Amino acid sequence: MNKDTLIGFLLIAVVLIGFSWWNQPSEEQIEAARLQDSIAAVQQEQAAKAQKEAAALAAKKGTTAGDSATSAASDSTALFLQSLTGTSQKVMLKNGKLELTLDTKGGVIRKAVIKDFKSIDGASDVTLFDEKDQNLTFMLAGKQDNIITRDLYFTPSEVSDTTVTMTASAKNGGQLVMRYRLGQDYLLSMTLQAQGLANTFAPSYKEVEIAWNDHCRQQEKGYSFENRYTSIYYKESQGGTDKLSESGDQEEATEEQTDWIAFRNQFFSIALISKDNFNKGAQLATKMDEKGSGYLKHFDARMATAFDPTGAKPSEFEMYIGPNNFRLIKEVEQQSAFGKDLDLEQLVDLGWWLLRWINRWFTLYVFDWLTGFGLNMGIVLILITILLKVITFPMVKKSYMSSAKMRVLKPKFEEATKQYDKPEDQMKKQQEMMSLYSKYGVSPLSGCLPMLIQMPIWLAMFFFVPNAIELRGESFLWMSDLSTYDPIVEWGTNIWGIGDHLSLTCILFCAAQLIYTWFSMQQQKDQMVGQQAEQMKMMQWMMYIMPLMFFFIFNDYSSGLNFYYFVSLFMSAAIMYTLRKTTDDEKLLAILEANYQANKNNPKKQSGLAARLEAMQKQADQMRNERLKMKN
């Protein structure tokens, strides 16, 4: 084993082990999550938030932060004294797909239920959040008094199944009005408007502060896997979509104005959209929760948007509360009254630019077409795999035939280059082999490109399957839910690198990877010559380690993804085996010999690589001759 091979092996091992380690939360993250869940920490956090809000509003109206922060509730006392007391009442807005519960205390949504999606506890509907999980607060800084909506009791009016008006009355006869209208799907329209309060604000006051936080519930069985797809997303008004890291705690301030900010988990999202954009500098933060708490992360967003203190123009918002379904979100976005290209479908993570393009314009259409027949999702995955194998078969066959040509020519290459065994003759050996490649009409690299072309498809499915909400709750064979892992053994404690279970589809995927690797190694071993064959012995052990590394990475991934990879690899191995059995080596060698006879007397029949090697050899010979002359 030479030095380069050893270094290559160590680098691959470091990358794979590092990738697995990087996906695990650190001890500091676990400890932070544990503290986050304690009652004392929650109380401390709420107190800090109230002080921060009061300080921010105090700065806007010119008072000191200390005076303003003495009591969060006292900010609204003078002007909205009559709205500081009352009885909390619940008002429900609902349609066939969404059920929202608003509270007259604060005048905002306290509970959201998405219908016809099974919850983790077996209920027929998913409760995305309730009053203990989420809060949305609007804050206005007046000349004398701050107005914080969470302190106020609103009076409901114009109540129907899809509309309600919430009104908080001030002592001067003015009002703070919030209006809600639920559309036919998952889009909620809302406005905030001041009436008769113009003298309450400074002439230059033009914005409303918004504090929005959410304790994101765990909705799926696999805590670690769901956490990989849970974060805060946002859309820049003059740019693309970005997100905070899913792998740990993070705080970030937006550098540009944003159209929307969303709290997203694997299959459901809540996106708050502003007609007049959120100002740049919005403060976003995520904190991870401990496994077993029933929650994934704490989300916190602090932003500001336009506000008209005269009341002539309301601040307008829309809220998407629903599933991360690409086609559905595209349809719902058409219902928006803001006339913006919101790109809300970016909430469905289809991968990086090339992978997203493949999933957006190929995988989605194939998936929609197959699901349109009402087939089981497991069958759909199998059919997608078969279709992809049919499409890529010409490339696979070309790759195999290139390897087969190298295999049947191996004895001739070894015979023609056996005189170049000295280390200083290696370039001559390569030059001779390149010349033979040209004359026989083969290329050692022609089998690589078709295989590389297939890699984006593999990677595209890595993003597509975990984000396909159609797989959620769907069973197939022994798999009760294709969107999460399928344990054959579970235990109570977490083992680093494995977790608390063994996934059957992951084991099958790794076994198929091992079989496919064996076929590939046999194919490559049969075509290697001289030193290449020696290096191949070490390479094959590296390749056999890969399935083991995949096990540690994919054990908690969705059974649908592991099942797709298992079927794909099994088919690939079967195709390779079939091609090997149906290839006539003697006939193939006869064709190559005919090529050789036609090209052996043609001095121009030389590949570009062979020509470069010949030039390099001549330069090396010249330098060696010059050194010999200097010694003499």
N, C-alpha and C positions, 0 to 999 in steps of 0.2 A: 504493500500500500504506500503510494507516494505522498508527499506533503500536501499537494493540492487537493487530493481526494480526502485526506483527513480533515483539512480545513473546511472543505465543502460539507462534509458530514456534520462537523461540529456546528457550523452556521445554520444548517437546516434544523438540527435538534434544538438550538437556542431559539430560533424563530417560532417553532411549534410549541415548545414549552412556554415561551414568553407569551404567545397568543392565548394559551389556556390560562396562564396566571393573570394576564391583563383583564380577562373577563370576570375574574372573581373580585368581590368587594374586599377592600383592605380592612385590616383590624380597626384602623381609625374610623373608616366608614361604618363598620358594624357598631362600634361604640357610640358614634354620633347618632345612629339610628336608634340605639337602645335608649339614649338620653332623650331623644326626640319623643319617644313614646311614653316617657314617664309623666305623671301628672304635674310635677313641679316644673318640668321643662316646658310643658304646654302653657301653664299659667304664666311663666316668665316670658315666653314668646309673645303671648297675647298682650301682656303689659307693655312690652317693648314696642309692639306694633302701634298701640294706642298712643304712646309717647311720641313715636316717630311721626305719625299722622298729624298730631297736634302741633308738633314743632314745625312741620312743613307748612301747615296752614298759617301758623303764627308768623313765619318768615314772609309769607305772601302779603299779609295785611299790616306788617310793620311792628308787631308786638314781639316780646321776648319769648323764646322757646320755653323757658322755665315757667313763666306766668301761664302760658297756654296749655302746658302739659300737666298742670296740677290735677285736672279732672277731664277725661275725654268727654264725658256726658255733659259737662257744664258748658262746652262750646256752643251748643245749640239752645241753651236755657233761655236766654233773654228774648230772642226773637220767636222761637218756636216752643214757648213754655207750654202752651195748651196741647202740643203734639208729643210731649215727652212722657205722657201718661196715657194709658189705654189698655185694651185687651188684645192680645195676639189672636188674630183670626186667620184661617187658612182659606185660600181661594184657589180653585183647581181649573187649569186650562188643559184641554185634552182634544185629541183627534184619534184616528184609528191607529196611529203609530207611536204617539208620544203623550205622556201625561206629566204635567208640570204642576207643582204645588208652590204657590206664592204665599208669603207671610205679610200681614199688615205691619208687623214690626220690622222695619227696614225697607218694606215695599219691594223686596226682590225674591227671586226663586230660591226655595229652600230644599226642594226635592225634584229629581228628574228620573222618570221611569221610562225605559225604552221597551216597547211592547214586542212580543213574539220572538224574543231572544232569551233562551234559557240562561238562568243565572248559575253560578257555581254551586249554590246550595239546592239546586233542582227546581227552583221556582220558574214559572212560565215567562216571566218578564225580568229584565235586568234593571236594578236600581243603580243608576250611575253615581248618584250622590244623594245625601239627605242633609238635614239642617246641621248635623254635627260635623259634616265633612267639608262643606263649602260655604263661602260668604263673599258677597259682592257689595262693596260700599262706594258710594259717590260722596266726594268731599268738596265743599265750596268754601272759599275764604272771603268772608264779608269784611266790611270796614270795622265793624264792632264785634260781630258774632260769626263764628264758624258754623257751617251747616253740614252735619255728618248724618247721612241717611240711616245708618244702623241704629242711631239713637231715637229715631222718630217713629211714631205710630201713624200709619196712613189710613185713610178712609177709602174703602173700595166703592166703585160705582161703575155703571155701564157694564155689568158683569154678564158674560155669556160663557159658552163652552170654550170659546177661542179668544175672547177679549176681556180686558179689565183695565180700569183707570184707577190709579192709586194717588191720593191727594193728601198732602200734609199742609195744615193751615198755620199761618203765622199771625202774631198778634196785631200786625198792621193791616190785616186783611189780605195780605199776599199769600201765595200758594206755591208749593213745589209739587209738580205733577209728573207722574211716571205712567206711561201708557204702554200696554202690551197687546200684541196680536199674534196668535199662533196660526201659522199657515197650514197647508194640507199635509205637509210632510214633517220635516225636522227643523224647519226654519222659524225662529221667533223674532218678530220685530218689536223694538222697544224705543221709547223716546224719553228724554229728561228735559223738562221745561220749567222755567221760573216765571211766575205771573204776579205782577205787582210788587216785585222785589228789586227793581232797578236801583233804588237809592241805597240798597243794602250793600252794594258792591262798589269798589273803586272804578272810576271811568276807564282805567286801563285793564281791568280784569276781563280776561277772555278765555279762560280754560277751566275745566273741571278735572279734579284729581280722582283717580279710580284705584282702589285697593281690591285685588281679587286673589283669593287663595283657595286651595282645594287640597284635601287629603285624599289622594287617588286610591280608590279601592282595588284590591286584587280581584279580578273578574274571572281568571282562568286558573287551572290546577297548577301549572308550572310557574312558580314565583320567579325563578331566575330567567326563564325564557321570556315571560311576559315583560319583565323589567327591561330586557334588551330593546323593547319597542315602545317604551314609555318615557315621554319627555315633553318639554315645552317647545312648540313649533311657532314660528312667526313668519309673516310675509312682508318683505319690504315693499313700499309703495312703488318705487322705481327700480326694483331689483327682483331677486329670486326669493326662494324659501330657505330658511335656515332653522336650526334647532340647537338646543342645549344637549350636552353629552348625556347618553343614557347610562353610562357605566359608573357614575358617581355623583357626588354633590358638585354643584356648579352655580356660580352667579355671573350674570352678564348684563351689560347695558347695551341696548340697541343703538347702532350708529346712524341709522336713518329712520325716517318716518315709516310706520308700518300700517298695512291695511287691516291685519288681524293678528291676534295672539290666541293660541290654542293650547289647551291641556289635553294631551293625547296619551291613551294607552294602546295596547296592541290592536284592539278591534273597535274601540269607541273613542269619540272625541267631543270636546266642548270648545267651540271657537267663538270668540267675541270679536265682532267686526264693527269698525267705526266708519261712518260715512265720510267724515272729515279727517280720517287717519289719526293714529296715535302719534304723538310727538316723539321725536328721537330722544334717546336717553331713557327709555322705559327700562325699569329694573326688573330682571327676571331671575328667579332662583329655584333650584330643585334640591331636595334633600331626600336621601334614600331611607326607607323604613326597614326594620328588621324582618327577616323571614319568619312567618308564623303570626305576625301581627294582624293579618288580614288586609294590609295596605301595602302599596308599592313605594310611593314617594309623596312628599309634601311639595306642592307647587305654590309659588308666590309670584304675583305680577303687580307692579306699581307703574301706572302710566297716566298720561293726561291727553285730553283732546279738546276740541273747540267747544266753547260755551258762550251763549249770548245772554248776558244778564238782563237785557231789556225784555226778553221773552218773545221777541219777534220771530226767532228761529229756534226750534228745539234742537238739542243734541240727539242725533239719530244713531241707533245701533241695531245690529242684527246678531243673532246667536244661532250657530249650528250646534244642535245637540243630537248626535246620532251615530250610526255605525260607520266604520271606515270602509265603505264600499265605493270603489272608483266610479262606476257608472252612476250609482245613486247620487253621489256628491255632485257629479257633473250636472245631473238633472235638477237637484235642489238649488245649485248655484244660479241656474237660469231664473229662479224665482226672486232673486235679490233685486231690490228696488234701487240699488246704488249705482248701477251701470258700470261696475268695475270688473276687470278681469282678475278675479280673486284667486284663482289657482288653488282652490280649497282641496282639489283632488290630490294635491301634494301631501296631504295627510296620509295617503296610502303610499308607503315607502316601497317603490318599485326598483330601487337600486341607484347606482351611479349613472352618469349620463348615457353611456353606451348600453348598459344593462337595462336602464329605464326605457330606452328607446325600443329594445327588443321586447320587453314586457308590455310596453304601451301599445305597440303596433303589430305584435304577433301573438304573444302568449295570451293576452286578454281576449283577443278575438277568437282564438282557438278554444279557450276556456269557456267563453260565453256560448259558442256554438255547441260544444259538447254538453254543457249543463242544460241547454235548451231542450235536450231530449229527455230530461228528467232522470238521468242516470245517477247511480250512486257515485259519490265523490271519489271513492277508491277506484272505481272503474274509469272515471274521468282521468285520474292520474295515470292509470295504465295506458289508456288510449293516447294521452298526450305523449307519453314516453314512446309508444310505438310510432306515432306520427313523426316525432323528432328523429327516431332511428331511420325511418324511411327517407326523410329529407337528407340526413347526413350520410346515408349509406354510400353514395358515390365517393364522398371524401374518405370514408373509412376504408372502402375497398382500394382506393388509390394508395392510401397509406400502407395498407397491408401488402399490396403488390410490390410496392417499393421495397419493403422489408423482405419479401419473398425473393426478389431479384438479388438482393444482397446475400441472402442465405445460400442460394444455389451457386453464386459466384465465389463464395468464401474459399473453397479449396484452391481455385485459380489465383485469387489474391494472395493467399498464403504462399503458394509456390512462386509467384512472381516477385515477392518481396522478401523472401527468406534470407537473401544475401545482405539485407540492410538491418542487421541485428545490433550493431554498435550504436551507442547513444548519439555519436556525432553524425550518424547516417539517418536519423529520424526524419529530417526534412526531405532527404532524397526518397525515403520510403513513402512519405505522404505525397510527394510529387509523382512517384510512380503509380500510386493508387489513384490519384486524381486523373492521370492519363488513362488508366484502365477504365475508370468510371465513364470518361468521355467516349472511349471507343466502344464500350458495351452499351452505351446509351442509358446509363442509370445515374441517379444522384442520391448521395447519402442523406440529403436534406429534404428530398421530395416527400418523404413520409411524415415530416414534422408539421408542415404548414396546415394540412387538412385537419390534423388533430388539434392544433392550436385554434383553428376556426371554431371548433366545437366547444372550447372552454367558456366563451361568453354565454353560451346556452346553459351550461351547467351552473355558472355563477348567477345568471338571471333567475333561474328557478330557485336558487338559494334565497333570493329576496322575495320572489313572487309567492311561493307556497306559504311561508309564515304569515304573510299579510292578506291572504285570501280568506275573508270572513265566511265565505261559502263553506269552508271546511270545518268551521266552528260547530262542535256538537255532533258532527256527522260520524257515524260508525261504519266500519268495514272489517269483515272477518273478525279477528280478535281485538281490533282497535276500537275502543269505545268513543274516542274523540280524536279525529285526525289533526286537530290543531294543537294538541299537546302530547306529551310523552305517553307511552304505553308500558307501564311497569309489569314485569313478571315477578319481581321481588322488590319489596320495600322494607325499609327499616327506619327507626325513629331518629337516628343521629345523622349529621351531615359529615361525609367523608370527602376530604379535599380531592378535587379532580373527578370525583364520581357522583357525589351528592348523596341522596338518600334512597336511590332506587337503581334498578337495572332495566333499561328499555329494550324490549325484544326487537323492535325494528332497527334500533341502532346496532344491535349484535348482528342481525342479518345483513345490514349495510356493510359493516366491517368485514364480515365473512365473504360477501360478494366482492369487496375491494381486494381481499387477499387472493381470491381465485383469479380475478382479473389481472392482478399484479403478477401472479405466477405465469399466466399465459403471455403477458407482455415481456417478462424477463426471459422466458424460453425463446420468444421470437427474436429478441435483441441479442441473446447469447449466440444464437445460430448464425448471426451475421457479423459478429465482431472478429477482428483479425489482430493477432499479435498482442501488443501491449494493451489494446482496447479490451480484449477478453479478460486480461488480468484485472484491469480497473473495474470491469463489470462485476466481478465477484464481490467487491465491496459495495458497489452501487445496489446490487440486488438485496443485500441485507438492509440497506437504508430504505429501500422501497417496501420491504416487508414490515418495517417498523411503522410505516405510515398508517395502516389500518388501526394499529393500536393507538396512535395519537388521535385519529379520528374518533375513536370510541370516547376518549376523555372530553373531546370537544362537543360531540353530538349526542351524548347520553341524555341530556335534558332538552334537546330540540324536539320539534313536533314530530309525531309519528308519520304524518303525511309527507314531510320532507325526507325523513329517513327511508320511508317506503318508496318514494320516487327514486332516490339514489340506489336503493337495493334493486329495484326492477331495472333501472337503466344499466347498472353494472352487470347484472345477470344477463341481460340481452346483449350487452357488448361482448361479454365472454363467450356467449353462444354464437354470435356472429363471427368472432375471431376463430373459434373452433371449427365452424362450418367452412369458412374460407380456407383454413389450413387443410381440411380433409378434401376439399374439392379442387385444390390447386395441383396441377400436373407439373411437378418439378422438371421432369425430362423435357416436356414440351416447352416450358418457359426457358430452360437453358438453351434449347435449340434456337429459339428466337433471339436470345442474347448473343449466341455465337454468330448468327447471321448478321447481327448489327456490328459485331467486332470485325468480321471479314470485310464488311462494307466500309468501315471507318479506319482500319489499321494503317492503310497507306495514305490516309488523308491528314497531312500535317496540320491543317487548319482546324481539324476537329479536336479542339481542346477547350475545356471549360475556362471561364474567367478565373476561378479559384486555382486551377492547375497552372495557368499562366502566371499568376501572382506568386505561387509557390516556386515555380521555375526561376522567376526573377530574383526571389529572395535567396534561393540556393546559389545562383550565380554570384550574388553579392557576398554571401557568406564564404564561398570558395575564394573570391578575390581578396577578401580581408584576411583569410587564413594564409594565402600565398604571400601577401605583403608582410605578415608577421614572421613567416619563415625566412624571407629575404633579410629582414632586420636582424634576426638572430644570427644569420650567416655573415 
